[in-house]
Amino acid sequence: MSFPTFEHLTISSPEPTVYIVTMQKPPENRLTVAFAQTIISALRFIETTIGPDKPGCVIIEGSDAKFWCTGVDLEESARNPFAGADGFYPLLATLLDYPFPTIALLTGHTFGGAGPFSLSCDYRVMNSERGFWCMPPVDLGLHFDGIGALAKLKLRPQVARRVLLEAHRFTGVEALEAGIVDEIAPPSEMQAVAIRLARQHAQRARMGVYGLLRNELWGDALEKFRRVSYAHRKRPAPPRAKI
């Protein structure tokens, strides 16, 4: 199967029902408006390709073992106060409302807004040998609406506190123990683990209710992100520090 060309990402399908989106945007796959919208376009293409009420699963991976994503591009956010509303929030909302299971294959460091990005996916597989999962807004003087919504819903309260109020840097082993990720694997085996999970869960989309049932679990977060997507009536506060 041939796939269209997308800027800074590729789509592949190693087997029927399994699609892999590989992010390839230097530096560190930071989420600009354009890149977030590109990921959304890739997800919509896959959705159309699979068709309604069919089995399918999407894996979102980084292109190397050092970084998965380091979150929102803060330099763009400083220039454009609506960057989150036009890029980041719509991406999270798209994933939370997606009709197929999704897997974040955390090939390396997952920092900042990449935390909610990864939590927006249904499953997470993390590099067991390299990389941290960390949300440091408390150290950056940074806040955006809904920043803790997914941590609150998906993680235990003590873990959510470490994530949001302590900016703890979780190794792969720690993230697995905390329930942030579902599996860990060395770099050479990560993709195979993610494909195995994708194969296992792809069939759950065939009855056409996967997205509806997900909304029963995480709908509060989805509504928060929808309310601030494409909304220009409120100017977010700029961060007080940079990574």
Backbone torsions as a table, in degrees:
resi	resn	phi	psi	omega
1	MET	NA	134.8	177.4
2	SER	-96.4	148.4	-177.9
3	PHE	-123.9	149.7	178.0
4	PRO	-66.7	162.3	178.6
5	THR	-86.3	128.7	175.0
6	PHE	-118.7	144.7	178.5
7	GLU	-73.5	127.4	174.9
8	HIS	69.5	16.5	170.7
9	LEU	-158.0	159.0	176.1
10	THR	-128.3	157.1	173.9
11	ILE	-117.9	135.8	173.9
12	SER	-136.6	162.1	179.1
13	SER	-137.9	93.9	-176.0
14	PRO	-68.2	-20.2	176.8
15	GLU	-160.6	161.2	-179.1
16	PRO	-56.2	139.9	178.3
17	THR	79.7	-7.8	-178.7
18	VAL	-114.9	124.2	-179.8
19	TYR	-124.5	138.3	-179.0
20	ILE	-118.2	123.2	172.1
21	VAL	-99.6	118.4	-178.6
22	THR	-107.7	114.8	-179.8
23	MET	-79.6	134.2	-175.2
24	GLN	-139.9	46.9	-176.3
25	LYS	-108.8	111.9	174.5
26	PRO	-77.9	150.0	-8.6
27	PRO	-89.7	135.2	165.4
28	GLU	67.7	21.7	178.3
29	ASN	54.9	39.9	178.3
30	ARG	-66.9	146.1	-172.6
31	LEU	-91.2	93.7	167.9
32	THR	-82.8	170.7	175.5
33	VAL	-57.6	-48.4	-176.5
34	ALA	-62.1	-42.0	-177.6
35	PHE	-70.4	-41.0	176.8
36	ALA	-60.1	-42.5	178.5
37	GLN	-67.6	-31.3	176.3
38	THR	-66.3	-42.5	177.4
39	ILE	-61.8	-42.4	177.1
40	ILE	-59.5	-43.9	179.5
41	SER	-61.4	-40.5	178.5
42	ALA	-64.8	-41.8	178.1
43	LEU	-63.4	-39.8	179.3
44	ARG	-67.9	-37.2	177.0
45	PHE	-61.1	-46.2	179.7
46	ILE	-63.1	-42.6	178.6
47	GLU	-57.1	-44.7	179.4
48	THR	-67.8	-38.5	-179.6
49	THR	-64.2	-43.3	-180.0
50	ILE	-68.3	-44.0	-178.2
51	GLY	90.6	164.4	-176.9
52	PRO	-72.0	146.5	174.0
53	ASP	56.0	40.5	177.9
54	LYS	-125.1	155.6	177.2
55	PRO	-70.9	143.6	178.3
56	GLY	-179.1	154.8	177.9
57	CYS	-152.0	145.3	-178.1
58	VAL	-119.5	131.7	174.4
59	ILE	-106.4	132.2	175.4
60	ILE	-113.6	115.4	-175.4
61	GLU	-124.2	163.8	169.8
62	GLY	-89.8	170.0	-175.4
63	SER	-95.6	-2.3	177.5
64	ASP	-149.4	177.0	-174.6
65	ALA	-88.9	1.8	-177.8
66	LYS	-95.6	-43.3	-176.5
67	PHE	-130.6	140.0	163.2
68	TRP	-95.2	-56.3	177.7
69	CYS	-167.1	141.9	177.0
70	THR	-110.3	29.1	169.1
71	GLY	83.3	-157.6	-176.3
72	VAL	-68.6	141.6	175.0
73	ASP	-73.6	102.7	-174.0
74	LEU	-69.0	-27.4	177.3
75	GLU	-67.0	-41.1	176.1
76	GLU	-65.8	-39.9	-180.0
77	SER	-62.6	-34.2	178.6
78	ALA	-67.8	-33.0	179.2
79	ARG	-81.9	-35.0	-173.6
80	ASN	-125.0	102.5	-177.1
81	PRO	-65.6	-12.0	-178.5
82	PHE	-106.1	14.6	-179.0
83	ALA	-60.9	-42.6	179.3
84	GLY	-64.7	-41.3	-178.6
85	ALA	-65.3	-30.0	-176.2
86	ASP	-96.8	-12.9	-176.0
87	GLY	-130.0	-64.2	-172.2
88	PHE	-64.0	-53.7	-178.2
89	TYR	-61.6	-45.0	177.1
90	PRO	-59.7	-34.0	177.8
91	LEU	-64.5	-46.3	178.5
92	LEU	-61.8	-43.7	-179.4
93	ALA	-63.4	-38.8	179.2
94	THR	-61.8	-44.9	-179.6
95	LEU	-66.2	-40.6	-178.5
96	LEU	-70.7	-20.5	-179.3
97	ASP	-108.2	11.3	-174.0
98	TYR	-73.2	141.6	-175.9
99	PRO	-79.9	-1.7	-178.5
100	PHE	-126.1	152.8	175.6
101	PRO	-59.9	148.7	179.6
102	THR	-130.9	147.1	-179.0
103	ILE	-130.7	126.5	173.2
104	ALA	-91.4	115.9	178.4
105	LEU	-96.7	95.3	-169.6
106	LEU	-82.5	86.2	-173.9
107	THR	-68.6	-22.5	-179.0
108	GLY	-160.6	-150.6	-176.1
109	HIS	-52.3	135.3	178.2
110	THR	-129.0	100.0	-170.3
111	PHE	-119.6	154.5	169.7
112	GLY	59.2	-129.3	-179.9
113	GLY	-62.9	-13.1	174.4
114	ALA	-68.1	-20.0	174.9
115	GLY	-62.5	-58.3	174.8
116	PRO	-60.5	-34.5	176.7
117	PHE	-57.4	-48.3	-179.5
118	SER	-69.8	-37.4	179.1
119	LEU	-69.0	-20.3	175.8
120	SER	-69.7	-21.2	175.9
121	CYS	-81.2	158.2	-175.7
122	ASP	-75.2	-34.2	-178.1
123	TYR	-135.6	155.6	179.5
124	ARG	-135.4	131.1	173.6
125	VAL	-118.2	127.4	-173.3
126	MET	-118.6	148.9	174.4
127	ASN	-60.2	124.3	-178.0
128	SER	-84.0	-11.8	-173.2
129	GLU	-110.2	-21.6	-173.6
130	ARG	-152.0	145.2	173.5
131	GLY	103.8	148.9	177.1
132	PHE	-118.5	151.3	170.2
133	TRP	-109.0	120.8	-172.7
134	CYS	-154.7	138.6	171.7
135	MET	-117.8	103.7	-173.4
136	PRO	-101.3	29.2	-176.5
137	PRO	-59.0	-31.9	-178.6
138	VAL	-65.3	-28.5	178.5
139	ASP	-86.0	-15.5	-177.7
140	LEU	-102.0	-4.9	-173.9
141	GLY	65.3	38.4	-172.1
142	LEU	-117.6	135.9	174.5
143	HIS	-144.5	139.8	167.6
144	PHE	-140.1	152.3	-176.0
145	ASP	-55.2	130.5	176.0
146	GLY	81.7	9.9	-175.0
147	ILE	-60.5	-30.5	-179.5
148	GLY	-101.9	6.2	-172.4
149	ALA	-62.2	-47.0	-177.5
150	LEU	-74.7	-36.5	176.0
151	ALA	-60.7	-40.9	179.4
152	LYS	-63.7	-41.6	-175.0
153	LEU	-80.7	-33.9	-170.3
154	LYS	-102.3	-16.4	-174.8
155	LEU	-117.6	156.7	174.8
156	ARG	-63.4	149.1	-176.3
157	PRO	-54.3	-41.4	-179.5
158	GLN	-66.4	-34.3	178.4
159	VAL	-72.0	-43.7	178.1
160	ALA	-58.6	-37.2	177.6
161	ARG	-64.3	-44.2	178.3
162	ARG	-63.3	-36.6	-179.7
163	VAL	-67.1	-53.1	-167.6
164	LEU	-92.7	-37.1	-174.2
165	LEU	-99.5	-14.2	-179.8
166	GLU	-117.7	-10.3	179.3
167	ALA	52.5	39.8	-178.3
168	HIS	-66.0	139.2	176.0
169	ARG	-92.8	107.3	-177.7
170	PHE	-87.2	126.0	168.0
171	THR	-73.3	173.2	177.6
172	GLY	-58.4	-45.0	179.8
173	VAL	-62.6	-44.5	179.2
174	GLU	-64.6	-40.7	-179.5
175	ALA	-65.1	-36.1	177.1
176	LEU	-67.3	-45.4	179.6
177	GLU	-63.3	-34.2	-178.8
178	ALA	-80.7	-11.5	-178.4
179	GLY	84.8	11.9	177.4
180	ILE	-73.0	-39.7	178.1
181	VAL	-117.9	161.2	-176.3
182	ASP	-96.1	-30.4	178.5
183	GLU	-149.5	155.9	171.0
184	ILE	-127.0	154.3	-179.4
185	ALA	-160.0	153.5	174.8
186	PRO	-66.2	157.7	-175.8
187	PRO	-51.5	-37.9	-176.9
188	SER	-69.9	-16.7	-176.3
189	GLU	-115.1	-5.8	-172.7
190	MET	-59.3	-48.6	-176.4
191	GLN	-64.2	-38.2	178.4
192	ALA	-62.6	-39.0	177.7
193	VAL	-64.1	-44.4	179.9
194	ALA	-64.4	-40.3	178.7
195	ILE	-65.3	-39.1	176.5
196	ARG	-60.1	-45.5	177.6
197	LEU	-62.9	-42.1	-179.8
198	ALA	-62.2	-43.2	178.6
199	ARG	-61.8	-39.1	-178.5
200	GLN	-66.9	-39.8	-172.4
201	HIS	-98.5	-12.2	-177.7
202	ALA	-57.0	-37.1	-176.4
203	GLN	-66.2	-18.8	-176.4
204	ARG	-71.8	-11.1	179.4
205	ALA	-89.0	-9.4	-168.4
206	ARG	-70.7	-17.0	-179.9
207	MET	-92.0	-2.2	173.3
208	GLY	80.2	11.0	-177.6
209	VAL	-117.6	5.9	-174.7
210	TYR	-58.0	-49.2	-179.5
211	GLY	-63.7	-37.3	179.1
212	LEU	-65.3	-41.5	-179.6
213	LEU	-70.8	-36.0	175.3
214	ARG	-60.6	-39.2	-180.0
215	ASN	-62.8	-28.7	175.8
216	GLU	-64.1	-29.8	-178.8
217	LEU	-87.2	-47.4	-168.8
218	TRP	-118.2	17.6	-175.0
219	GLY	-60.3	-30.2	179.2
220	ASP	-62.3	-41.9	177.7
221	ALA	-67.9	-41.8	179.8
222	LEU	-58.2	-43.6	-179.5
223	GLU	-66.0	-37.2	176.9
224	LYS	-60.4	-44.7	-177.4
225	PHE	-71.3	-35.2	177.5
226	ARG	-64.5	-38.6	-176.6
227	ARG	-65.1	-28.4	-178.2
228	VAL	-104.2	-0.1	176.7
229	SER	-76.3	131.9	177.9
230	TYR	58.5	23.9	179.5
231	ALA	-102.3	120.5	-177.6
232	HIS	-111.8	16.4	-177.7
233	ARG	-84.9	-11.4	-177.0
234	LYS	-129.1	130.2	179.0
235	ARG	-93.8	116.8	178.5
236	PRO	-69.8	152.3	178.5
237	ALA	-74.4	139.2	179.2
238	PRO	-73.0	154.6	176.9
239	PRO	-65.7	154.0	-179.4
240	ARG	-95.5	-6.6	178.7
241	ALA	-150.8	167.9	179.3
242	LYS	-122.0	150.5	175.6
243	ILE	-71.4	NA	NA
